[in-house]
Amino acid sequence: MRIFIMALLLWTYGLSAHAAPKPIPILMYHSIAEFKGSGIRDLYVSPASFEKQMQYLKDNGYTLLTFERWSEADKVEKPVLVTFDDGYENLWNAYKVFAKLKDDRFQPAGTIFAIADFINRPNRLSRLELLEMSDSGMFSIQSHTATHPDLRNITNYEYELKGSKEKFEAITGKPVIALSYPYGFVDDKVVAETKKYYQFAVTIRQGVFVAKGQADELYRLPRVFVTYDMTLEEFAKALQK
Ligand SMILES: [Zn+2]
């Protein structure tokens, strides 16, 4: 028994001396708008729900990071990333919520994974809008490729990965370092190509990221899928998993 207690004390001491890596939830959203019946319900979150969720993060001491500030995750209080795939125009609803909640203590920050060749389509953010979002300091514009293909089945990686990165960098004047794989599809070949141009890549695998020191773990980042009917309790729970 005494040996067991000693071992337990040593183990506890070891844990505090080498603090375990902090879990980093990466929230995944698509449209921030009311679902009106067309398309997939769970690719929407209503502006009211989104505001409640961001208010929860604010009230509970979360620090909203972007990929540029990834290295701060171990230093800040409760790190979390808020990401939006596909670059829809209705992300102005997210912008409004961020602007409303922003104060000296709470600095909202989100990452928009936009599709380079879809810019200026009717329901997507235009060049000017992406620039305005970026200049607000509340959004980082990152890449969701050029044409949203299944990256496992293409050969023109340079166009999809490097081309899209350069297009967004030309629009915002800021570095593009993170990629969102269309449909979350990824294999070893896709990771190898992505590594040439990016420091991070996100999937749609469900979960909260905890660093394990595995090769390529930053190129297979899991995310927390925020669904349309998720309650605030479910949202809070998903941040812990
Ligand atoms: Zn997508």
py3Dmol code that shows the C-alpha trace and the ligand (Angstrom):
import py3Dmol

protein = """\
ATOM      1  CA  MET A   1       0.000   0.000   0.000  1.00  0.00           C
ATOM      2  CA  ARG A   2       2.766   2.410   0.964  1.00  0.00           C
ATOM      3  CA  ILE A   3       4.520   1.725  -2.335  1.00  0.00           C
ATOM      4  CA  PHE A   4       1.281   2.381  -4.152  1.00  0.00           C
ATOM      5  CA  ILE A   5       0.853   5.758  -2.448  1.00  0.00           C
ATOM      6  CA  MET A   6       4.464   6.677  -3.217  1.00  0.00           C
ATOM      7  CA  ALA A   7       3.928   5.750  -6.838  1.00  0.00           C
ATOM      8  CA  LEU A   8       0.734   7.784  -6.938  1.00  0.00           C
ATOM      9  CA  LEU A   9       2.494  10.827  -5.441  1.00  0.00           C
ATOM     10  CA  LEU A  10       5.345  10.541  -7.923  1.00  0.00           C
ATOM     11  CA  TRP A  11       2.902  10.162 -10.768  1.00  0.00           C
ATOM     12  CA  THR A  12       0.918  13.220  -9.662  1.00  0.00           C
ATOM     13  CA  TYR A  13       4.104  15.199  -9.238  1.00  0.00           C
ATOM     14  CA  GLY A  14       5.238  14.129 -12.675  1.00  0.00           C
ATOM     15  CA  LEU A  15       1.989  15.310 -14.176  1.00  0.00           C
ATOM     16  CA  SER A  16       2.244  18.755 -12.621  1.00  0.00           C
ATOM     17  CA  ALA A  17       5.941  19.097 -13.476  1.00  0.00           C
ATOM     18  CA  HIS A  18       5.269  18.251 -17.112  1.00  0.00           C
ATOM     19  CA  ALA A  19       1.817  19.651 -17.630  1.00  0.00           C
ATOM     20  CA  ALA A  20      -0.138  17.555 -20.111  1.00  0.00           C
ATOM     21  CA  PRO A  21      -0.844  19.352 -23.410  1.00  0.00           C
ATOM     22  CA  LYS A  22      -4.033  21.363 -23.287  1.00  0.00           C
ATOM     23  CA  PRO A  23      -6.988  20.068 -25.256  1.00  0.00           C
ATOM     24  CA  ILE A  24      -7.742  22.390 -28.179  1.00  0.00           C
ATOM     25  CA  PRO A  25     -11.309  22.225 -29.470  1.00  0.00           C
ATOM     26  CA  ILE A  26     -11.617  23.364 -33.090  1.00  0.00           C
ATOM     27  CA  LEU A  27     -15.258  24.175 -33.732  1.00  0.00           C
ATOM     28  CA  MET A  28     -16.614  23.546 -37.227  1.00  0.00           C
ATOM     29  CA  TYR A  29     -19.369  25.673 -38.739  1.00  0.00           C
ATOM     30  CA  HIS A  30     -20.548  26.208 -42.312  1.00  0.00           C
ATOM     31  CA  SER A  31     -23.490  28.624 -42.738  1.00  0.00           C
ATOM     32  CA  ILE A  32     -24.528  30.971 -39.949  1.00  0.00           C
ATOM     33  CA  ALA A  33     -28.151  31.427 -40.984  1.00  0.00           C
ATOM     34  CA  GLU A  34     -31.655  30.111 -40.354  1.00  0.00           C
ATOM     35  CA  PHE A  35     -32.237  26.751 -42.040  1.00  0.00           C
ATOM     36  CA  LYS A  36     -35.101  27.248 -44.492  1.00  0.00           C
ATOM     37  CA  GLY A  37     -35.479  23.690 -45.729  1.00  0.00           C
ATOM     38  CA  SER A  38     -33.080  23.409 -48.643  1.00  0.00           C
ATOM     39  CA  GLY A  39     -29.683  21.776 -48.311  1.00  0.00           C
ATOM     40  CA  ILE A  40     -28.403  19.950 -45.261  1.00  0.00           C
ATOM     41  CA  ARG A  41     -29.781  21.124 -41.927  1.00  0.00           C
ATOM     42  CA  ASP A  42     -26.582  20.484 -39.990  1.00  0.00           C
ATOM     43  CA  LEU A  43     -24.539  22.663 -42.314  1.00  0.00           C
ATOM     44  CA  TYR A  44     -26.405  25.594 -40.743  1.00  0.00           C
ATOM     45  CA  VAL A  45     -26.343  27.140 -37.277  1.00  0.00           C
ATOM     46  CA  SER A  46     -28.834  29.955 -36.648  1.00  0.00           C
ATOM     47  CA  PRO A  47     -27.421  33.391 -35.777  1.00  0.00           C
ATOM     48  CA  ALA A  48     -29.230  33.212 -32.401  1.00  0.00           C
ATOM     49  CA  SER A  49     -27.650  29.846 -31.519  1.00  0.00           C
ATOM     50  CA  PHE A  50     -24.258  31.022 -32.701  1.00  0.00           C
ATOM     51  CA  GLU A  51     -24.517  34.091 -30.472  1.00  0.00           C
ATOM     52  CA  LYS A  52     -25.414  31.930 -27.447  1.00  0.00           C
ATOM     53  CA  GLN A  53     -22.446  29.669 -28.151  1.00  0.00           C
ATOM     54  CA  MET A  54     -20.006  32.579 -28.478  1.00  0.00           C
ATOM     55  CA  GLN A  55     -21.486  34.179 -25.355  1.00  0.00           C
ATOM     56  CA  TYR A  56     -20.849  30.866 -23.569  1.00  0.00           C
ATOM     57  CA  LEU A  57     -17.192  30.954 -24.641  1.00  0.00           C
ATOM     58  CA  LYS A  58     -16.942  34.546 -23.421  1.00  0.00           C
ATOM     59  CA  ASP A  59     -18.641  33.868 -20.068  1.00  0.00           C
ATOM     60  CA  ASN A  60     -16.521  30.789 -19.445  1.00  0.00           C
ATOM     61  CA  GLY A  61     -13.132  32.343 -20.028  1.00  0.00           C
ATOM     62  CA  TYR A  62     -12.232  30.813 -23.394  1.00  0.00           C
ATOM     63  CA  THR A  63      -9.534  32.388 -25.567  1.00  0.00           C
ATOM     64  CA  LEU A  64     -10.392  32.362 -29.260  1.00  0.00           C
ATOM     65  CA  LEU A  65      -7.291  31.627 -31.312  1.00  0.00           C
ATOM     66  CA  THR A  66      -6.520  31.353 -35.008  1.00  0.00           C
ATOM     67  CA  PHE A  67      -3.880  29.100 -36.575  1.00  0.00           C
ATOM     68  CA  GLU A  68      -1.375  31.976 -36.671  1.00  0.00           C
ATOM     69  CA  ARG A  69      -1.515  31.964 -32.853  1.00  0.00           C
ATOM     70  CA  TRP A  70      -1.464  28.170 -32.439  1.00  0.00           C
ATOM     71  CA  SER A  71       1.757  28.259 -30.412  1.00  0.00           C
ATOM     72  CA  GLU A  72      -0.008  30.314 -27.727  1.00  0.00           C
ATOM     73  CA  ALA A  73      -2.469  27.528 -26.976  1.00  0.00           C
ATOM     74  CA  ASP A  74      -0.431  26.240 -24.037  1.00  0.00           C
ATOM     75  CA  LYS A  75      -0.141  29.708 -22.509  1.00  0.00           C
ATOM     76  CA  VAL A  76      -3.670  31.070 -22.770  1.00  0.00           C
ATOM     77  CA  GLU A  77      -6.753  30.269 -20.757  1.00  0.00           C
ATOM     78  CA  LYS A  78      -8.989  27.615 -22.403  1.00  0.00           C
ATOM     79  CA  PRO A  79      -7.912  27.842 -26.060  1.00  0.00           C
ATOM     80  CA  VAL A  80     -10.521  27.260 -28.760  1.00  0.00           C
ATOM     81  CA  LEU A  81     -10.633  27.793 -32.528  1.00  0.00           C
ATOM     82  CA  VAL A  82     -13.798  28.762 -34.374  1.00  0.00           C
ATOM     83  CA  THR A  83     -13.741  27.693 -38.034  1.00  0.00           C
ATOM     84  CA  PHE A  84     -16.167  28.196 -40.909  1.00  0.00           C
ATOM     85  CA  ASP A  85     -15.956  26.091 -44.094  1.00  0.00           C
ATOM     86  CA  ASP A  86     -16.984  27.121 -47.622  1.00  0.00           C
ATOM     87  CA  GLY A  87     -16.891  30.945 -47.349  1.00  0.00           C
ATOM     88  CA  TYR A  88     -20.619  31.670 -47.407  1.00  0.00           C
ATOM     89  CA  GLU A  89     -21.858  35.231 -47.570  1.00  0.00           C
ATOM     90  CA  ASN A  90     -24.005  34.608 -44.477  1.00  0.00           C
ATOM     91  CA  LEU A  91     -20.816  34.686 -42.380  1.00  0.00           C
ATOM     92  CA  TRP A  92     -21.650  38.371 -41.981  1.00  0.00           C
ATOM     93  CA  ASN A  93     -24.011  37.043 -39.316  1.00  0.00           C
ATOM     94  CA  ALA A  94     -20.974  35.649 -37.492  1.00  0.00           C
ATOM     95  CA  TYR A  95     -19.206  38.967 -37.999  1.00  0.00           C
ATOM     96  CA  LYS A  96     -22.105  40.812 -36.342  1.00  0.00           C
ATOM     97  CA  VAL A  97     -22.050  38.473 -33.338  1.00  0.00           C
ATOM     98  CA  PHE A  98     -18.274  38.877 -32.970  1.00  0.00           C
ATOM     99  CA  ALA A  99     -18.529  42.673 -33.208  1.00  0.00           C
ATOM    100  CA  LYS A 100     -21.292  42.667 -30.583  1.00  0.00           C
ATOM    101  CA  LEU A 101     -19.388  40.531 -28.059  1.00  0.00           C
ATOM    102  CA  LYS A 102     -15.984  42.132 -28.554  1.00  0.00           C
ATOM    103  CA  ASP A 103     -14.626  44.144 -25.640  1.00  0.00           C
ATOM    104  CA  ASP A 104     -11.330  44.687 -23.840  1.00  0.00           C
ATOM    105  CA  ARG A 105     -11.507  41.272 -22.221  1.00  0.00           C
ATOM    106  CA  PHE A 106     -12.931  39.166 -25.047  1.00  0.00           C
ATOM    107  CA  GLN A 107     -11.369  39.277 -28.495  1.00  0.00           C
ATOM    108  CA  PRO A 108     -13.417  37.192 -30.938  1.00  0.00           C
ATOM    109  CA  ALA A 109     -11.456  35.440 -33.669  1.00  0.00           C
ATOM    110  CA  GLY A 110     -12.536  33.033 -36.385  1.00  0.00           C
ATOM    111  CA  THR A 111     -11.021  31.233 -39.361  1.00  0.00           C
ATOM    112  CA  ILE A 112     -12.837  31.233 -42.685  1.00  0.00           C
ATOM    113  CA  PHE A 113     -11.844  28.369 -44.986  1.00  0.00           C
ATOM    114  CA  ALA A 114     -12.892  29.809 -48.329  1.00  0.00           C
ATOM    115  CA  ILE A 115     -12.871  28.194 -51.775  1.00  0.00           C
ATOM    116  CA  ALA A 116     -10.693  30.232 -54.123  1.00  0.00           C
ATOM    117  CA  ASP A 117     -12.594  29.662 -57.381  1.00  0.00           C
ATOM    118  CA  PHE A 118     -15.985  30.226 -55.712  1.00  0.00           C
ATOM    119  CA  ILE A 119     -15.214  33.813 -54.710  1.00  0.00           C
ATOM    120  CA  ASN A 120     -17.818  36.172 -56.186  1.00  0.00           C
ATOM    121  CA  ARG A 121     -20.416  33.432 -56.637  1.00  0.00           C
ATOM    122  CA  PRO A 122     -23.809  34.820 -55.513  1.00  0.00           C
ATOM    123  CA  ASN A 123     -23.933  33.255 -52.028  1.00  0.00           C
ATOM    124  CA  ARG A 124     -20.206  33.403 -51.254  1.00  0.00           C
ATOM    125  CA  LEU A 125     -18.024  36.160 -49.859  1.00  0.00           C
ATOM    126  CA  SER A 126     -16.495  38.359 -52.559  1.00  0.00           C
ATOM    127  CA  ARG A 127     -12.854  39.461 -52.727  1.00  0.00           C
ATOM    128  CA  LEU A 128     -13.734  42.778 -51.133  1.00  0.00           C
ATOM    129  CA  GLU A 129     -15.764  41.125 -48.407  1.00  0.00           C
ATOM    130  CA  LEU A 130     -12.941  38.712 -47.595  1.00  0.00           C
ATOM    131  CA  LEU A 131     -10.582  41.664 -47.361  1.00  0.00           C
ATOM    132  CA  GLU A 132     -12.990  43.557 -45.121  1.00  0.00           C
ATOM    133  CA  MET A 133     -13.393  40.533 -42.839  1.00  0.00           C
ATOM    134  CA  SER A 134      -9.629  40.084 -42.698  1.00  0.00           C
ATOM    135  CA  ASP A 135      -9.005  43.782 -42.030  1.00  0.00           C
ATOM    136  CA  SER A 136     -11.482  43.714 -39.135  1.00  0.00           C
ATOM    137  CA  GLY A 137      -8.887  41.687 -37.231  1.00  0.00           C
ATOM    138  CA  MET A 138     -11.631  39.248 -36.230  1.00  0.00           C
ATOM    139  CA  PHE A 139     -11.247  36.785 -39.116  1.00  0.00           C
ATOM    140  CA  SER A 140      -8.357  34.908 -40.638  1.00  0.00           C
ATOM    141  CA  ILE A 141      -8.900  33.862 -44.257  1.00  0.00           C
ATOM    142  CA  GLN A 142      -7.467  30.411 -44.950  1.00  0.00           C
ATOM    143  CA  SER A 143      -7.861  27.863 -47.757  1.00  0.00           C
ATOM    144  CA  HIS A 144     -10.483  25.228 -48.527  1.00  0.00           C
ATOM    145  CA  THR A 145      -8.738  24.581 -51.913  1.00  0.00           C
ATOM    146  CA  ALA A 146      -9.504  26.116 -55.330  1.00  0.00           C
ATOM    147  CA  THR A 147     -12.471  24.004 -56.486  1.00  0.00           C
ATOM    148  CA  HIS A 148     -13.454  21.819 -53.486  1.00  0.00           C
ATOM    149  CA  PRO A 149     -12.430  18.447 -54.974  1.00  0.00           C
ATOM    150  CA  ASP A 150     -11.845  15.117 -53.239  1.00  0.00           C
ATOM    151  CA  LEU A 151      -8.091  15.642 -52.859  1.00  0.00           C
ATOM    152  CA  ARG A 152      -7.430  11.882 -52.892  1.00  0.00           C
ATOM    153  CA  ASN A 153      -8.531  11.690 -56.512  1.00  0.00           C
ATOM    154  CA  ILE A 154      -6.757  14.583 -58.206  1.00  0.00           C
ATOM    155  CA  THR A 155      -3.319  15.233 -59.700  1.00  0.00           C
ATOM    156  CA  ASN A 156      -3.246  19.060 -59.906  1.00  0.00           C
ATOM    157  CA  TYR A 157      -2.184  19.599 -56.294  1.00  0.00           C
ATOM    158  CA  GLU A 158      -0.246  22.689 -57.190  1.00  0.00           C
ATOM    159  CA  TYR A 159      -3.366  24.439 -58.461  1.00  0.00           C
ATOM    160  CA  GLU A 160      -5.632  23.325 -55.616  1.00  0.00           C
ATOM    161  CA  LEU A 161      -3.181  23.831 -52.731  1.00  0.00           C
ATOM    162  CA  LYS A 162      -0.552  26.377 -53.785  1.00  0.00           C
ATOM    163  CA  GLY A 163      -2.772  28.297 -56.209  1.00  0.00           C
ATOM    164  CA  SER A 164      -5.580  28.802 -53.689  1.00  0.00           C
ATOM    165  CA  LYS A 165      -3.114  29.778 -50.960  1.00  0.00           C
ATOM    166  CA  GLU A 166      -1.546  32.433 -53.189  1.00  0.00           C
ATOM    167  CA  LYS A 167      -4.928  33.773 -54.251  1.00  0.00           C
ATOM    168  CA  PHE A 168      -6.026  34.387 -50.655  1.00  0.00           C
ATOM    169  CA  GLU A 169      -2.645  35.834 -49.697  1.00  0.00           C
ATOM    170  CA  ALA A 170      -2.955  38.269 -52.602  1.00  0.00           C
ATOM    171  CA  ILE A 171      -6.415  39.336 -51.397  1.00  0.00           C
ATOM    172  CA  THR A 172      -5.640  39.816 -47.696  1.00  0.00           C
ATOM    173  CA  GLY A 173      -1.888  40.467 -47.720  1.00  0.00           C
ATOM    174  CA  LYS A 174      -1.606  37.940 -44.875  1.00  0.00           C
ATOM    175  CA  PRO A 175      -0.103  34.427 -44.784  1.00  0.00           C
ATOM    176  CA  VAL A 176      -2.261  31.389 -45.512  1.00  0.00           C
ATOM    177  CA  ILE A 177      -0.959  28.518 -43.386  1.00  0.00           C
ATOM    178  CA  ALA A 178      -3.992  26.295 -42.801  1.00  0.00           C
ATOM    179  CA  LEU A 179      -6.070  24.084 -45.095  1.00  0.00           C
ATOM    180  CA  SER A 180      -9.469  22.476 -44.660  1.00  0.00           C
ATOM    181  CA  TYR A 181      -9.751  19.242 -46.681  1.00  0.00           C
ATOM    182  CA  PRO A 182     -12.975  19.222 -48.736  1.00  0.00           C
ATOM    183  CA  TYR A 183     -15.390  16.671 -47.180  1.00  0.00           C
ATOM    184  CA  GLY A 184     -12.554  15.921 -44.731  1.00  0.00           C
ATOM    185  CA  PHE A 185     -11.104  13.460 -47.280  1.00  0.00           C
ATOM    186  CA  VAL A 186      -7.405  12.834 -46.678  1.00  0.00           C
ATOM    187  CA  ASP A 187      -4.819  10.097 -47.124  1.00  0.00           C
ATOM    188  CA  ASP A 188      -1.009   9.892 -46.821  1.00  0.00           C
ATOM    189  CA  LYS A 189      -0.484  11.283 -50.326  1.00  0.00           C
ATOM    190  CA  VAL A 190      -2.750  14.282 -49.591  1.00  0.00           C
ATOM    191  CA  VAL A 191      -0.892  14.959 -46.320  1.00  0.00           C
ATOM    192  CA  ALA A 192       2.459  14.867 -48.152  1.00  0.00           C
ATOM    193  CA  GLU A 193       1.222  17.381 -50.744  1.00  0.00           C
ATOM    194  CA  THR A 194      -0.381  19.610 -48.098  1.00  0.00           C
ATOM    195  CA  LYS A 195       2.871  19.739 -46.102  1.00  0.00           C
ATOM    196  CA  LYS A 196       4.584  21.487 -49.009  1.00  0.00           C
ATOM    197  CA  TYR A 197       2.475  24.622 -48.536  1.00  0.00           C
ATOM    198  CA  TYR A 198       0.711  24.532 -45.146  1.00  0.00           C
ATOM    199  CA  GLN A 199       1.502  24.183 -41.440  1.00  0.00           C
ATOM    200  CA  PHE A 200      -1.943  22.907 -40.410  1.00  0.00           C
ATOM    201  CA  ALA A 201      -4.855  21.015 -41.930  1.00  0.00           C
ATOM    202  CA  VAL A 202      -8.259  20.171 -40.503  1.00  0.00           C
ATOM    203  CA  THR A 203     -10.498  17.165 -41.118  1.00  0.00           C
ATOM    204  CA  ILE A 204     -14.117  16.520 -40.172  1.00  0.00           C
ATOM    205  CA  ARG A 205     -13.176  13.716 -37.758  1.00  0.00           C
ATOM    206  CA  GLN A 206     -15.159  14.380 -34.594  1.00  0.00           C
ATOM    207  CA  GLY A 207     -13.211  15.285 -31.481  1.00  0.00           C
ATOM    208  CA  VAL A 208     -11.074  17.698 -29.484  1.00  0.00           C
ATOM    209  CA  PHE A 209      -7.391  17.844 -30.429  1.00  0.00           C
ATOM    210  CA  VAL A 210      -4.833  16.854 -27.806  1.00  0.00           C
ATOM    211  CA  ALA A 211      -1.190  16.853 -28.913  1.00  0.00           C
ATOM    212  CA  LYS A 212       0.415  13.420 -28.700  1.00  0.00           C
ATOM    213  CA  GLY A 213       3.566  14.243 -30.613  1.00  0.00           C
ATOM    214  CA  GLN A 214       2.551  11.962 -33.498  1.00  0.00           C
ATOM    215  CA  ALA A 215       3.942  12.620 -36.952  1.00  0.00           C
ATOM    216  CA  ASP A 216       1.479  14.591 -39.067  1.00  0.00           C
ATOM    217  CA  GLU A 217      -0.985  15.149 -36.217  1.00  0.00           C
ATOM    218  CA  LEU A 218      -1.233  18.828 -37.211  1.00  0.00           C
ATOM    219  CA  TYR A 219      -2.309  17.668 -40.707  1.00  0.00           C
ATOM    220  CA  ARG A 220      -5.132  15.490 -39.415  1.00  0.00           C
ATOM    221  CA  LEU A 221      -6.723  17.806 -36.886  1.00  0.00           C
ATOM    222  CA  PRO A 222     -10.144  16.692 -35.619  1.00  0.00           C
ATOM    223  CA  ARG A 223     -12.973  19.188 -35.148  1.00  0.00           C
ATOM    224  CA  VAL A 224     -16.114  19.608 -33.100  1.00  0.00           C
ATOM    225  CA  PHE A 225     -19.089  19.620 -35.484  1.00  0.00           C
ATOM    226  CA  VAL A 226     -21.611  22.172 -34.218  1.00  0.00           C
ATOM    227  CA  THR A 227     -25.035  21.046 -35.468  1.00  0.00           C
ATOM    228  CA  TYR A 228     -28.249  22.995 -35.999  1.00  0.00           C
ATOM    229  CA  ASP A 229     -30.212  21.551 -33.097  1.00  0.00           C
ATOM    230  CA  MET A 230     -27.354  21.313 -30.601  1.00  0.00           C
ATOM    231  CA  THR A 231     -28.369  22.602 -27.172  1.00  0.00           C
ATOM    232  CA  LEU A 232     -26.034  24.841 -25.205  1.00  0.00           C
ATOM    233  CA  GLU A 233     -25.431  21.948 -22.777  1.00  0.00           C
ATOM    234  CA  GLU A 234     -24.421  19.688 -25.649  1.00  0.00           C
ATOM    235  CA  PHE A 235     -22.196  22.451 -26.987  1.00  0.00           C
ATOM    236  CA  ALA A 236     -20.505  22.852 -23.592  1.00  0.00           C
ATOM    237  CA  LYS A 237     -20.011  19.092 -23.315  1.00  0.00           C
ATOM    238  CA  ALA A 238     -18.562  18.814 -26.831  1.00  0.00           C
ATOM    239  CA  LEU A 239     -15.848  21.334 -25.885  1.00  0.00           C
ATOM    240  CA  GLN A 240     -14.590  18.967 -23.185  1.00  0.00           C
ATOM    241  CA  LYS A 241     -14.487  15.738 -25.188  1.00  0.00           C
TER     242      LYS A 241
END
"""
ligand_1 = """\
1
ZN
Zn -16.503 22.324 -47.785
"""
view = py3Dmol.view(width=600, height=400)
view.addModel(protein, "pdb")
view.setStyle({"model": 0}, {"cartoon": {"style": "trace"}})
view.addModel(ligand_1, "xyz")
view.setStyle({"model": 1}, {"stick": {}})
view.zoomTo()
view.show()
